[in-house]
């Protein structure tokens, strides 16, 4: 992955808070990257290239509840909203009634 593209991703999608060990797990960060690529019109690079870019930018690793996280990272911007919305479970998966049933009840 071109370093300047990864730097653009970091700048547009993340805030780094140096004084905390809270952070973001790798799957979430890659999911955010995928959302950003779609919105920015950038071709998504493979995970291996993404991991290389993380190393090149010296992002700090930490531990949270026994899991490795990229410490201090917080999502911001349109790609963060897109990632959160697209990652949300559908209502029916949470045990609610089928939407068709709800519309029939309203009629």
C-alpha positions in Angstrom: 0.0 0.0 0.0 1.3 3.4 -0.8 2.3 5.1 2.4 0.7 8.4 1.3 -2.7 6.7 0.9 -2.4 5.1 4.3 -1.3 8.5 5.7 -4.4 10.1 4.1 -6.6 7.3 5.7 -5.1 8.0 9.1 -5.6 11.8 8.7 -9.2 11.5 7.5 -10.5 8.7 9.7 -8.6 8.6 13.0 -7.6 10.7 16.0 -4.7 9.5 18.0 -4.9 10.1 21.8 -1.4 9.6 23.2 -2.4 9.4 26.9 -4.6 6.3 26.7 -4.1 2.6 26.2 -7.7 2.3 25.0 -7.8 1.8 21.3 -9.1 -0.1 18.3 -8.6 -3.8 17.5 -7.1 -4.7 14.1 -10.4 -6.0 12.6 -12.2 -2.8 13.4 -9.3 -0.7 12.0 -9.3 -2.8 8.7 -13.1 -2.5 8.5 -12.9 1.2 8.9 -10.2 1.2 6.1 -12.6 -0.8 3.8 -15.4 1.8 4.5 -13.0 4.7 3.8 -11.8 3.1 0.5 -15.3 2.8 -0.7 -16.2 6.4 0.1 -12.9 7.8 -1.1 -12.8 5.8 -4.3 -9.5 4.2 -3.4 -8.8 0.6 -4.3 -8.5 -1.6 -1.2 -5.2 -3.2 -0.6 -4.7 -6.7 0.9 -4.4 -7.1 4.6 -0.7 -7.8 4.4 0.0 -4.5 2.8 -2.2 -2.8 5.4 -0.2 -4.5 8.2 3.0 -3.2 6.6 1.6 0.3 6.6 0.8 0.1 10.3 4.4 -0.9 11.0 5.8 1.9 8.8 3.7 4.5 10.7 4.8 3.2 14.1 1.3 2.9 15.5 1.4 2.0 19.2 0.1 -1.4 20.3 -1.4 -1.9 23.7 -3.5 -4.4 25.7 -7.2 -4.0 26.6 -9.0 -6.7 28.4 -6.4 -9.3 27.3 -6.6 -8.4 23.6 -4.1 -6.5 21.5 -5.3 -3.1 20.3 -3.8 -0.1 18.5 -3.6 2.2 21.4 -5.1 5.6 21.4 -7.0 5.3 18.1 -10.5 6.8 17.8 -12.7 6.8 14.6 -13.9 10.1 13.1 -15.5 11.3 9.9 -17.8 9.9 7.3 -16.0 6.5 7.0 -16.5 6.0 10.8 -20.2 6.6 10.4 -20.4 4.3 7.4 -18.5 1.6 9.2 -20.7 1.8 12.3 -23.9 1.7 10.3 -22.8 -1.1 8.1 -21.6 -3.1 11.1 -24.8 -2.8 13.0 -26.9 -6.0 13.3 -30.2 -5.9 11.5 -33.2 -5.5 13.8 -34.6 -9.0 13.2 -31.2 -10.5 14.3 -31.7 -8.9 17.6 -34.9 -10.8 18.3 -37.4 -8.2 17.1 -40.4 -9.0 14.9 -40.0 -9.2 11.2 -40.5 -5.9 9.5 -43.2 -7.3 7.3 -45.1 -8.4 10.5 -44.8 -4.9 11.9 -46.1 -3.3 8.7 -49.1 -5.8 8.7 -49.9 -4.9 12.3 -49.9 -1.2 11.5 -52.4 -1.7 8.7 
